[in-house]
Amino acid sequence: MKFGKNLQLAMMESLPEYRDKFLSYKQLKKILKSVPPASERPTQSSERDETGSERPSAKPSDEERHFIVLLNEDLQTFNNFFMEKEEEYVMQLASLQEKLAQLEVHADPVELKNLQSSFVQFHGALVLLQHWSSLNYAALVKILKKHDKHSQLTLRSRFLANALNQPFYNIDVLQQMVDRVENLVKEIGRRLAGFDAHEESAAEEEEQAQFPLARFSHDELEADTDLDNLRRTQAALELWAKVRSKSIPVPDKRHQLEDEDELDDRRPSKFAKAA
């Protein structure tokens, strides 16, 4: 399946609040088709391409200016959405941790189990935001590569360098929350196991607290009608695996860009691990 189809599928599988927060990939491709060939436009000067060689730099056409404006608008949309969700999740984590602290004094296995479920659902929301960020970065890489193949005006290097400094790309705080929540779910699992005198039951409780989310079985997710977010996240992870199987280069843990050759989707990605 082509990248554009996978991106469209991701939009359909996402929560409603995510659906208009993806790169305008289809629209950008349509604009590119209307951009006049580089040979038909006057050259302005020469600039160095990704290999260090000089190539003529054409003046941007009106269509190309439209392409750049839309790209910048999408980046701003990503940043606004990501910062809003990150702030929301920081406060949500603080609230969940406060509830856990209260149960340290008055421990109740039923309340602990309910809180563990809340943490698991929260983990799903965090993972979904991570993969939304990565998928949009992949889309940005792909559309810029298409542009530079079609035009003498090179945009990929400068846009990707700029993307490295954008809020939506910086997932350090988000990753810290993911790690923290995973540890807390495991901790709650151990505490729940302590309520059960039978080793077999205790081992089962510990197993239920294992991560990552992608290891949850389909039956486990379907068994709880309150886990719609988890099922969507599971679908997102499965889709992400399909996208990466096509060697779409996306940095995991946000490595700095290396040689531009590593952005060639014909080569195996050196970046992300399997979800």
N, C-alpha and C positions, 0 to 999 in steps of 0.2 A: 504494500500500500504506500502511495506517495505521501510525502510529508504533509502537504496541504490537506489531504484527506484525514490523516491522523490528527492534525490540528483541529479540523472541523469536528471530528469525533470527540476530542477532548472538550471542546466548547459545549457540545450536546450533553456530555456526561457530567459536566461540572454543576455545582450549585448555581442557582439563578443569579446570585450576586457576582459570580465570576464570568458569566457568559459574554458580557460586553467589555471584558478586561483583557482580552487576548489581542495579539498583534493583528492589524488589519491586513493579513497576509493575502487574501484573495483580491482585495481592492488594490493593494500595492502591486501585485502581479499584473493586474489589468492596466494600471498606469504605465508600468514598464513596457507593455506591448504597444502603447501609444507614443513612447519616446522615440524620436527620430534616430536612425542609426548614426553612430558617431561620425561616419564618413560624410554625412550630409550637413554637419555643423562646422562652423569656423573654429579653428583652434586658437586658444588664447596664449598658452605658454606650454612648457613641458614640466612634468613632475615625475618623481620616482615612484614606481609601483612597488608591490610587496617584495619583489626580488631585488630591489635596489636599482633596477634599470630605468632609464628615462623613457617616458611615453608622453605623447602629446596630450595636453589637457584641454578638452573642449569646453566651450561656454555652456552652462546648463540651459536646457530648453525650459519652456513654461511647464511642460509635463514633468520634467525632472525636479523643478522647484516645488511642484505639487507633491511629488514623491517625498522630498525632504521634509516639507511641512507636515505631512501626515505621519512620517516616522517620528518626528519630534513630539507631535501631539500624543502619539501612542506611548512614548517614553514617559511623558508627563502623567498620563493616565496610570501607567504602571506604578510610578513613584507615589502618587497620591493614594492609590488603593493599598499598596504595600505598607506604607507608613501608618495608614489608618488601621489596618488589620493587625500590624505588629503592636501598636499601642493597645488595641483592644485585647490582644492575647496576653500581653504583659500583665494587665489588670486582672484578667481571668485567671491566670496562673496564681497570682497573689491571693485571690479569693479562695481558690481550691486548696492552697497550702494552709490558709488560715483555718479552713474547715478540718483539715487533717490534724492540725495542731490541737484543735479542740477535742478531737477524738482520742488524742494521746492521754487525756485525763479521764474521759468517760468513754472507754472503748466499748463499742458494740459491733458485733460481727455483721449484722444486717446493714448498719449505717456505713461500715467500712467497705462492704461489698458494693453498695450503691455509689460510694465515693470513688472506688476503683473504676467503676463503669464510667463515671464522669471524666476521670483522668484519661481513660482509653479513648473516649470520644473526642476529648480535647487534643489528644495526640494525633488523631486522625485529621483534625482541622489544621494543625501545624504542618503535618506532612503534605497536605493538599496545597497549602500556600507555598511550601518549598518547591514542589513539582510544578506549580503554576509559574513560579519565577524561572525555573530551569527551562521549561517548555517555551516561554516567551523569548528567552535568550537564544535558544536554538532557532526559533523562527526568525529572529533578527539576523543571526549569522547567515541563514539560508537566503533570505531576501536580499541582503547586501551582496552576497556572492553572485546572485542572479543579476543584480544591477551592474556590478563591475564587469561582468562578462559581456553585457550589452552596450556599455557606455565607455567612453574614454575618460569620463569623470570618475575617479576612484573615490568611493565613500567608505568602503568596508573598514579599513584600518582606523580612520579617524572616528567613525561611529562606534566601533567596538572598544576603542581606547576610552571614549567618553562613557560607554555603558559600564565599564569597570568601576566608575565612580558614582554610579547612580544608586539611590537607596534600594530600588527593587532588586539589585544585583547583590547587595551586601546582606547575606543571610546569617551573619555571625551570631547575632542576638537570637534569631529564630532557632539556629542549631543548638544553642545553649539551652533553650527552653525544651526542645525535643529531647535532648539528653537528660535534662532534669526530670521531665515527666516520665520517661522510661524507667529511671531509677526509682521514682516514687511509686510507680505501679508495681514494680518488683518488690519494693519494701512493704507495700500494703499486702501483697500476696504472701509474703513471709509471715506477716502478723496474722493474717487470716488462717494460715496453716497452723499457727500456734493454738488456735481455738479447737482444733480437731486432734483428738488423742490418737487417731489411727494414722499410721505412716502413709498408707496408700492414699487416703483422702488428702493428707497434707501435700503429697507429691503432686496430686492432681491440681490443687489450688496453685502451686508454684508454676506448673506448666501453663495454666491459663493466663499467667502474668507475663509470659515471654513475649519479646518483641523481636523483630520489627512487626508492624501491623500486617505486612504482606504475608506473614506466616499464618494468619488467622484463616481457618477453613471457611468454605462457602456456607456450610451448614451452621457454623457458629455465628456467622453474621446474620443469616436468615432467621435464626432462632429468636432474635430479639427485635421486636418491631420498632424499638426506639433507636436503632443503630443505622438509620438511613445515611447519616453522614459517613459512617464507617464504610458502608457498602459503596458509596460514591468514591471514597478515598481508595478502596480496594480496586475499583474500576480504573481510577486514575493511575495507580501503580502498575496495573496490568498494561494499560495503554502506553505508559512511559517505557516499559520494557520493550514493547513493539517498536516504539520510535527509536530507541537506542540500538535495537537490533539492525536498524538500517544505517548504523554508524553516523548518526547525527551527533556532531561534537558539542557536548555541553559540559562545562566544568563542574565537578563535584567539590564541595568544600571551597569553591571559588578560587581555584588556582589562577595565577596571573597568566595572561596569554603568552604562549611561547611562539615558536615559529609559525608563520601564517600557513605553512604546509600542513600543520596539524588541524587546520580548519577545513581541509579538503575532505569532503564527505565520501570520497572514494577509498579513504584509508580507515583502518580501525581506530576508534576514538581512544585517546590516551587518558581521557578524563574520568567520566563517571563510572562508578561501580554499579552492578545490577541492583535494581530495587528489590 
